[in-house]
Amino acid sequence: MNETYQELETFIGYAFKNPDHLACALTHRSYRYEYNEIETDNQRLEFLGDAVLGLLAADYLYTNFPDMQEGQLTRIRSSLANGRTLAKLGERWKLGDFLLLGKGELQSGGNSRPSNLTDCLEAVLGAIYLDGGMEKVREIFMRHFVPELDSILKASWTVNPKGALQELAQGRWKVGPKYRIVREVGPPHAKLFTSEVSIDGVVQGTGTGHSKQISEIFAAQEAMEKLLMEAEAAPE
């Protein structure tokens, strides 16, 4: 099994002590459903890897950007650990070549589907955490994720997502985005607001925060990520 995954371990920059951790990270639930002898898939590791990545991103940004406010830190962390970034890294690591999929999922192009690559990459991070601990995952984070920061920081929409969405909507649809509060929960002193943003009648993003303004910012960020990913995936 080590020989099977040696190429992938080279891409990642980490050699597993227990190859079963990596094997589990590369097992999609559709594969487990088709083979009764397979007892686990990568969903639990995905949950773990997502949490580890979020902590490492928050720690790095907090330490290296002392002048940034909480809202900016949150938006940049989200951009660094979102599906768009993870799917790009998953392609770079060629995870689709190693991911075990059920026949139907494979035939429908599941080995190149961004959501599968994103989930698998998070699961691999979770597997590295189990196999080698937090510092080993931190090494992977520094090697693969930190270089993505340059492009994220240069993208003005991560700093002002509402303004960027306004410009995009006006240019593409000739109308501005519309925001509305769809939910309020919690006591008056600690309310959580959920907003959604729509463009030309189509909901493009939702966001939740401790103020209406913050919830709208997160909704705009989700919309920008979605629209930019769709634009990248569209055939030329």
Secondary structure in CASP SS format (residue, H / E / C, confidence):
PFRMAT SS
TARGET T0000
AUTHOR 0000-0000-0000
METHOD secondary structure of the structure
MODEL  1
M C 1.00
N C 1.00
E C 1.00
T C 1.00
Y C 1.00
Q H 1.00
E H 1.00
L H 1.00
E H 1.00
T H 1.00
F H 1.00
I H 1.00
G C 1.00
Y C 1.00
A C 1.00
F C 1.00
K C 1.00
N C 1.00
P H 1.00
D H 1.00
H H 1.00
L H 1.00
A H 1.00
C H 1.00
A H 1.00
L C 1.00
T E 1.00
H C 1.00
R H 1.00
S H 1.00
Y H 1.00
R H 1.00
Y H 1.00
E H 1.00
Y C 1.00
N C 1.00
E C 1.00
I C 1.00
E C 1.00
T C 1.00
D C 1.00
N C 1.00
Q H 1.00
R H 1.00
L H 1.00
E H 1.00
F H 1.00
L H 1.00
G H 1.00
D H 1.00
A H 1.00
V H 1.00
L H 1.00
G H 1.00
L H 1.00
L H 1.00
A H 1.00
A H 1.00
D H 1.00
Y H 1.00
L H 1.00
Y H 1.00
T H 1.00
N H 1.00
F C 1.00
P C 1.00
D C 1.00
M C 1.00
Q C 1.00
E H 1.00
G H 1.00
Q H 1.00
L H 1.00
T H 1.00
R H 1.00
I H 1.00
R H 1.00
S H 1.00
S H 1.00
L H 1.00
A C 1.00
N C 1.00
G H 1.00
R H 1.00
T H 1.00
L H 1.00
A H 1.00
K H 1.00
L H 1.00
G H 1.00
E H 1.00
R H 1.00
W C 1.00
K C 1.00
L H 1.00
G H 1.00
D H 1.00
F C 1.00
L C 1.00
L E 1.00
L C 1.00
G C 1.00
K H 1.00
G H 1.00
E H 1.00
L H 1.00
Q H 1.00
S C 1.00
G C 1.00
G H 1.00
N H 1.00
S H 1.00
R C 1.00
P H 1.00
S H 1.00
N H 1.00
L H 1.00
T H 1.00
D H 1.00
C H 1.00
L H 1.00
E H 1.00
A H 1.00
V H 1.00
L H 1.00
G H 1.00
A H 1.00
I H 1.00
Y H 1.00
L H 1.00
D H 1.00
G H 1.00
G C 1.00
M H 1.00
E H 1.00
K H 1.00
V H 1.00
R H 1.00
E H 1.00
I H 1.00
F H 1.00
M H 1.00
R H 1.00
H H 1.00
F H 1.00
V H 1.00
P H 1.00
E H 1.00
L H 1.00
D H 1.00
S H 1.00
I H 1.00
L H 1.00
K H 1.00
A C 1.00
S H 1.00
W H 1.00
T H 1.00
V H 1.00
N C 1.00
P H 1.00
K H 1.00
G H 1.00
A H 1.00
L H 1.00
Q H 1.00
E H 1.00
L H 1.00
A H 1.00
Q H 1.00
G H 1.00
R H 1.00
W H 1.00
K C 1.00
V C 1.00
G C 1.00
P C 1.00
K E 1.00
Y E 1.00
R E 1.00
I E 1.00
V E 1.00
R E 1.00
E E 1.00
V E 1.00
G C 1.00
P C 1.00
P H 1.00
H H 1.00
A H 1.00
K C 1.00
L E 1.00
F E 1.00
T E 1.00
S E 1.00
E E 1.00
V E 1.00
S E 1.00
I E 1.00
D C 1.00
G C 1.00
V E 1.00
V E 1.00
Q E 1.00
G E 1.00
T E 1.00
G E 1.00
T E 1.00
G E 1.00
H C 1.00
S C 1.00
K H 1.00
Q H 1.00
I H 1.00
S H 1.00
E H 1.00
I H 1.00
F H 1.00
A H 1.00
A H 1.00
Q H 1.00
E H 1.00
A H 1.00
M H 1.00
E H 1.00
K H 1.00
L H 1.00
L H 1.00
M H 1.00
E H 1.00
A H 1.00
E H 1.00
A H 1.00
A C 1.00
P C 1.00
E C 1.00
END
